[in-house]
């Protein structure tokens, strides 16, 4: 049985891969911080060695600013980031299996990331952050459009 390749299927494939890579990175980062009991110094030391990546310098500045928070606050934030990332991967799996709950869940969890992205854009204005925010906003709009289209056709 051949599967018809449509623009919508290609967009869903891109979205799934993009979100999977982003969330896998978030999971590893969260686990790393939790394992180090909220101590951000190992991450800072690692990022100082990566001078050629603009994002690492921005992340290093952010870490130095939030280092004033208690280790417990950092662990709670990382646990929330870990949970949200795991939920997004579950919802991506739902999208791949053409489940309506996957689309709805990914829309909801994607909305949770927007305030953090806006704060990061305001504090560290870079083209990378703007493009990342724009991609995530386009993904949310695409998923809402897809959800409405599926609701009208009553097919998943």
PyMOL commands that set and color helices and strands:
alter all, ss='L'
color gray80, all
select helices_A, chain A and resi 7-35+41-48+54-66+71-96+100-123+127-153
alter helices_A, ss='H'
color red, helices_A
deselect
rebuild
show_as cartoon
